[in-house]
Amino acid sequence: PTLRQVIKAFNDALLPMLTPIIIIGGIWTGKFTPTESAAIAALYAIILGLLVYRELTVRDLWDLLVESAGITANAIIIVAGAALFGYILAREQAAPKLASIILGITDNRYGVLFLINVFLLFVGMFMEPVSAMIILIPVFNPIIKMINVHPVHFGVMMILNLMIGLLTPPVGQVLYILSTISGMPFERIARVTALFIVPHLVVLILIVLFPELVLFLPRALFGII
């Protein structure tokens, strides 16, 4: 492509490219929660489609809303089931009991982290991430302090575990959403995305063994770690 074509393509894509900036910028500055940022970005995209590029009609918008409602309903049903599972764990005090079991097995730093990661991977297969964090962070926080693990290091490790859980049957919220949007069978989606779990596990192992991979960037940017 010529320079003129590149400039034209950039100008055409400039307004849509602001969408992720709205999302990240809103969260980064603290103006919006992640959910609010997503809603504002969606509204911005609708305005672009209806008024700026005129590629959307009111009828198209209605069809999109109906389709989105169906996808959201599927996701909410999964979240509701995960919330019930979380309620059972909390009611039975499973997490504190597990913490006692872990410390009874080993007090070695890497041994404890290995057991915590195994548990988080299992929980991520069934529970919605936010519910899992609300229940488990207060339980594991004293343990990670005892074995001298930085909270940021543990936070990234926990999020990565729960993210892998989103790609893992039997619940795997991302798998159901992909299946609904693409129309592909859930089993096929699960087989294909299984390939992506391996590199995620490799990254998880590296993060556990080398905390500086996580701590270097925030320390360099903010100097507060």
C-alpha positions in Angstrom: 0.0 0.0 0.0 1.0 3.6 -0.6 1.6 6.1 2.1 -1.6 7.9 1.1 -3.6 4.6 1.4 -2.0 4.0 4.9 -2.9 7.6 6.0 -6.5 7.2 4.7 -6.9 3.8 6.4 -5.6 5.3 9.7 -8.0 8.2 9.5 -10.9 5.8 8.7 -10.0 3.7 11.7 -9.2 6.5 14.1 -12.6 6.8 15.8 -13.1 3.1 16.2 -9.6 2.8 17.7 -10.7 5.1 20.5 -13.0 2.4 21.8 -10.3 0.4 23.7 -8.8 3.7 24.9 -12.2 4.6 26.4 -12.3 1.3 28.2 -8.7 1.2 29.5 -8.6 5.0 30.1 -11.8 4.9 32.1 -10.5 2.1 34.3 -7.0 3.5 34.6 -8.1 6.9 35.7 -10.7 5.5 38.1 -13.6 7.4 36.4 -15.5 4.1 35.6 -15.6 0.6 36.8 -14.8 -2.1 34.2 -18.5 -2.7 33.7 -19.3 1.0 33.3 -16.3 1.4 30.9 -17.7 -1.5 28.7 -21.2 0.1 28.7 -19.8 3.5 27.7 -17.6 1.9 25.0 -20.7 0.1 23.6 -22.7 3.3 23.6 -19.8 5.0 21.7 -19.7 2.2 19.2 -23.5 2.5 18.6 -23.2 6.2 18.1 -20.4 5.6 15.5 -22.4 3.0 13.7 -25.7 5.0 13.6 -24.6 8.6 13.2 -21.0 8.7 12.0 -20.5 5.8 9.6 -24.3 5.2 9.1 -23.7 1.4 8.7 -26.3 0.6 11.4 -30.1 1.1 11.3 -32.5 1.1 14.1 -33.7 -2.3 13.0 -30.1 -3.6 13.1 -29.7 -2.2 16.5 -32.8 -4.0 17.7 -31.5 -7.3 16.2 -28.2 -6.8 18.0 -29.9 -6.1 21.3 -32.0 -9.3 21.0 -28.9 -11.3 20.1 -26.9 -9.8 23.0 -29.7 -10.6 25.4 -29.6 -14.2 24.4 -25.8 -14.4 24.9 -26.0 -12.5 28.2 -28.7 -14.9 29.5 -26.5 -17.9 28.8 -23.6 -16.3 30.6 -25.8 -15.3 33.6 -27.1 -18.8 34.0 -23.5 -20.1 34.2 -22.6 -17.3 36.7 -25.6 -18.2 38.8 -24.5 -21.8 39.0 -21.0 -20.7 39.9 -22.3 -18.4 42.6 -24.3 -21.3 44.1 -21.1 -23.4 44.2 -19.3 -20.5 45.8 -22.1 -20.2 48.4 -21.7 -23.9 49.3 -17.9 -23.5 49.7 -18.4 -20.5 51.9 -21.1 -22.1 54.0 -19.1 -25.3 54.6 -15.9 -23.2 55.3 -14.1 -25.2 52.7 -11.4 -22.5 52.0 -10.2 -22.1 55.6 -10.1 -25.9 56.0 -8.1 -26.1 52.8 -5.6 -23.5 54.1 -5.1 -25.6 57.3 -4.5 -28.7 55.2 -2.0 -26.9 52.9 0.0 -25.6 55.9 -0.2 -29.1 57.5 1.4 -30.7 54.4 4.3 -28.2 53.9 5.5 -24.8 54.8 8.0 -24.7 51.9 7.3 -21.6 49.8 7.2 -23.4 46.5 5.3 -26.4 47.9 2.6 -24.0 49.3 2.4 -22.1 46.0 2.1 -25.4 44.1 -0.8 -26.6 46.3 -2.5 -23.1 46.1 -2.2 -23.1 42.3 -3.7 -26.6 42.0 -6.6 -25.5 44.1 -7.2 -22.3 42.2 -7.1 -24.2 38.9 -9.8 -26.5 40.2 -11.9 -23.7 41.6 -11.6 -21.8 38.3 -13.2 -24.7 36.5 -16.4 -24.2 38.4 -16.6 -20.7 39.9 -17.0 -17.3 38.5 -13.7 -15.4 39.0 -15.1 -12.4 41.0 -16.8 -14.8 43.5 -13.7 -16.9 43.8 -11.6 -13.9 44.6 -14.0 -12.5 47.1 -14.1 -15.9 49.0 -10.4 -16.9 48.6 -8.3 -13.8 48.9 -9.0 -13.3 52.6 -8.2 -17.0 53.2 -4.9 -17.1 51.3 -3.7 -13.6 52.3 -2.2 -14.7 55.7 -0.6 -17.7 54.0 1.2 -15.7 51.3 2.4 -13.2 53.9 3.8 -16.1 56.0 5.8 -17.5 53.0 6.9 -14.0 51.9 5.0 -13.7 48.6 4.3 -10.2 47.4 0.5 -9.5 47.1 0.9 -8.2 43.5 2.7 -11.4 42.6 0.0 -13.5 44.2 -2.8 -11.4 42.6 -1.4 -11.9 39.1 -1.0 -15.6 39.8 -4.5 -16.0 41.0 -6.0 -14.1 38.1 -4.1 -16.2 35.6 -5.4 -19.4 37.3 -9.0 -18.2 37.2 -8.5 -17.1 33.6 -7.4 -20.6 32.7 -10.5 -21.9 34.4 -12.7 -19.8 32.1 -11.3 -21.9 29.2 -11.7 -25.2 31.0 -14.8 -27.5 31.0 -17.2 -28.3 32.5 -18.2 -24.7 33.2 -15.8 -22.6 31.1 -17.9 -19.4 30.7 -15.7 -18.3 27.7 -16.3 -21.6 26.0 -20.1 -21.2 26.2 -20.0 -17.6 25.0 -17.8 -18.6 22.1 -20.1 -21.4 21.2 -23.1 -19.2 21.3 -21.6 -16.4 19.2 -20.0 -18.7 16.6 -22.7 -21.4 16.5 -20.0 -24.1 16.8 -20.6 -27.1 19.1 -19.3 -26.7 22.7 -17.2 -29.8 22.3 -15.4 -28.5 19.3 -14.7 -25.1 20.9 -13.3 -26.9 24.0 -11.0 -29.0 21.9 -9.6 -26.0 20.0 -9.1 -23.8 23.0 -7.4 -26.6 24.9 -4.3 -25.8 22.8 -4.2 -22.4 24.4 -4.2 -23.8 27.9 -0.7 -25.2 27.6 1.1 -21.8 27.0 -1.0 -20.3 29.8 0.3 -23.1 32.2 3.9 -22.4 31.0 3.4 -18.7 31.8 1.9 -19.6 35.2 4.9 -21.8 36.1 7.3 -19.0 35.0 5.4 -16.5 37.1 5.6 -18.8 40.2 9.3 -19.4 39.8 10.4 -15.9 38.8 8.3 -13.2 40.7 10.3 -10.4 39.0 8.5 -11.2 35.8 5.4 -9.7 37.5 6.9 -7.2 39.8 9.4 -5.5 37.4 7.0 -3.4 35.4 5.0 -1.9 38.2 8.2 -1.3 40.1 9.7 0.5 37.1 6.6 2.5 36.4 5.5 3.5 39.9 8.4 2.6 42.2 6.0 1.5 44.9 6.7 -2.2 45.0 
